[in-house]
Amino acid sequence: MLPQCLDGKVPKCQGARVPRRHGASAGFTFIELLVVTTILIILASAIMPLAKVTIQREREAELHRSLREIRTAIDKYKDAVDMGLIGSTDIRAGSEGYPPDLETLVEGVTKANDATGIKLKFLRRIPMDPIRHSTEWGLRSYQDKPDATTWGGQNIYDVYSKADGVGLDGTKYKDW
């Protein structure tokens, strides 16, 4: 408790001491700041590569999802042709039942024996290649040779990424 004068007031110069900082104890020293800064730099340098790998892993997972989505749509189109669900006017001769292009999967095709004009659609939109940030995909035709690097243009049997580079698993993006 603080000492009080006879009138009940606390004297200004007497009583409890208020700690004051003088000189070197007024703040952090240069050495302390240097040590803390060095520790932060070391932690940041350890986190940056981890963040880059995490971002690449997320993009590769998105690439897998996009490829799966397109390939599933191609397979559903082929199944619809094989089951006779697609009108013969939408099927090209020699296409082996595969779509002529990716836009056909988005725009849809007319149902066989259906006067209502309802279209079968297999994709809402063409997925983006997250590695290249583009909707342009490498295409393979059923008639192309397995090691062909260009698309023959007859139909779309498969898709692949046009990205140059190698995934975290060591395989080329083009081979996925």
URWO-V961378 format. One record per residue. N is the residue number from 0. RES is the residue in one letter. SS is DSSP state (a for helix, b for strand, c for the rest). NEAR is the number of other ideal C-beta (glycine too) atoms within 8 Angstrom. D_LAST is the distance of its C-alpha to the last C-alpha in Angstrom with 1 decimal. Layout:
N,RES,SS,NEAR,D_LAST + N,RES,SS,NEAR,D_LAST
This chain:
0,M,c,2,78.0 + 1,L,c,6,79.1 + 2,P,c,8,82.8 + 3,Q,b,7,84.8 + 4,C,c,8,88.0 + 5,L,c,3,91.1 + 6,D,c,4,90.1 + 7,G,c,5,86.8 + 8,K,c,6,84.5 + 9,V,b,8,82.1 + 10,P,c,9,83.4 + 11,K,c,4,81.1 + 12,C,c,3,81.5 + 13,Q,c,5,82.0 + 14,G,c,6,80.0 + 15,A,c,4,76.4 + 16,R,c,3,74.7 + 17,V,c,4,71.5 + 18,P,c,4,69.1 + 19,R,c,4,68.4 + 20,R,c,7,66.1 + 21,H,c,5,67.6 + 22,G,a,5,66.2 + 23,A,a,4,63.3 + 24,S,a,5,62.7 + 25,A,a,6,62.1 + 26,G,c,4,58.3 + 27,F,c,5,55.4 + 28,T,c,7,56.0 + 29,F,a,6,54.0 + 30,I,a,6,52.8 + 31,E,a,8,51.6 + 32,L,a,9,49.6 + 33,L,a,8,48.2 + 34,V,a,8,47.1 + 35,V,a,8,45.5 + 36,T,a,8,43.7 + 37,T,a,8,42.4 + 38,I,a,8,41.1 + 39,L,a,8,39.3 + 40,I,a,8,37.7 + 41,I,a,8,36.5 + 42,L,a,8,35.0 + 43,A,a,8,33.3 + 44,S,a,7,31.8 + 45,A,a,8,30.4 + 46,I,a,8,28.9 + 47,M,a,8,27.2 + 48,P,a,7,24.4 + 49,L,a,8,23.8 + 50,A,a,8,23.6 + 51,K,a,8,21.1 + 52,V,a,9,18.8 + 53,T,a,8,19.3 + 54,I,a,8,18.5 + 55,Q,a,9,15.2 + 56,R,a,9,14.4 + 57,E,a,8,15.4 + 58,R,a,10,13.4 + 59,E,a,11,10.1 + 60,A,a,8,11.4 + 61,E,a,9,12.3 + 62,L,a,15,9.0 + 63,H,a,9,7.8 + 64,R,a,9,11.3 + 65,S,a,12,11.2 + 66,L,a,12,8.3 + 67,R,a,8,10.2 + 68,E,a,10,13.4 + 69,I,a,15,12.8 + 70,R,a,10,11.7 + 71,T,a,8,14.6 + 72,A,a,11,16.9 + 73,I,a,16,16.1 + 74,D,a,8,16.9 + 75,K,a,9,20.0 + 76,Y,a,16,21.2 + 77,K,a,10,21.0 + 78,D,a,8,22.9 + 79,A,a,11,25.4 + 80,V,a,12,26.1 + 81,D,a,7,26.5 + 82,M,c,6,28.9 + 83,G,c,6,30.9 + 84,L,c,8,30.3 + 85,I,b,14,29.6 + 86,G,c,11,32.5 + 87,S,a,6,32.7 + 88,T,a,5,33.2 + 89,D,a,8,29.6 + 90,I,c,10,28.1 + 91,R,c,7,28.0 + 92,A,c,4,29.3 + 93,G,c,5,26.8 + 94,S,c,12,23.8 + 95,E,c,8,23.3 + 96,G,c,8,23.3 + 97,Y,c,14,20.1 + 98,P,c,12,20.6 + 99,P,c,8,21.7 + 100,D,c,6,19.8 + 101,L,a,13,18.2 + 102,E,a,7,21.7 + 103,T,a,12,23.1 + 104,L,a,14,21.0 + 105,V,a,12,22.6 + 106,E,a,8,26.1 + 107,G,c,9,26.4 + 108,V,b,12,28.3 + 109,T,b,13,31.8 + 110,K,b,11,32.4 + 111,A,c,9,34.3 + 112,N,c,4,38.0 + 113,D,c,9,38.0 + 114,A,c,3,40.7 + 115,T,c,4,39.8 + 116,G,c,6,37.0 + 117,I,c,7,34.4 + 118,K,b,9,30.9 + 119,L,b,11,27.9 + 120,K,c,9,25.1 + 121,F,c,11,21.6 + 122,L,c,12,20.3 + 123,R,c,4,22.6 + 124,R,c,5,20.8 + 125,I,c,11,17.7 + 126,P,c,10,15.5 + 127,M,c,8,15.2 + 128,D,b,15,12.2 + 129,P,c,9,13.5 + 130,I,c,11,12.5 + 131,R,c,9,14.4 + 132,H,c,6,16.8 + 133,S,b,7,16.7 + 134,T,c,7,16.3 + 135,E,c,6,15.5 + 136,W,c,12,12.2 + 137,G,b,9,11.3 + 138,L,b,9,12.6 + 139,R,b,11,12.9 + 140,S,c,13,16.3 + 141,Y,c,9,17.4 + 142,Q,c,7,19.8 + 143,D,c,11,17.4 + 144,K,c,4,17.1 + 145,P,c,4,13.8 + 146,D,c,4,13.8 + 147,A,c,9,15.1 + 148,T,c,3,14.3 + 149,T,c,5,16.4 + 150,W,c,9,16.7 + 151,G,c,8,19.7 + 152,G,c,4,20.7 + 153,Q,c,9,21.9 + 154,N,c,12,19.6 + 155,I,c,13,16.2 + 156,Y,c,10,14.4 + 157,D,b,8,10.8 + 158,V,b,12,9.2 + 159,Y,b,12,6.6 + 160,S,c,13,7.5 + 161,K,c,11,10.4 + 162,A,c,10,10.7 + 163,D,c,5,12.0 + 164,G,c,7,11.6 + 165,V,b,6,10.3 + 166,G,c,10,9.4 + 167,L,c,7,12.2 + 168,D,c,4,10.9 + 169,G,c,5,11.1 + 170,T,c,8,7.7 + 171,K,b,8,7.1 + 172,Y,a,14,5.5 + 173,K,a,10,5.7 + 174,D,a,6,3.8 + 175,W,c,11,0.0
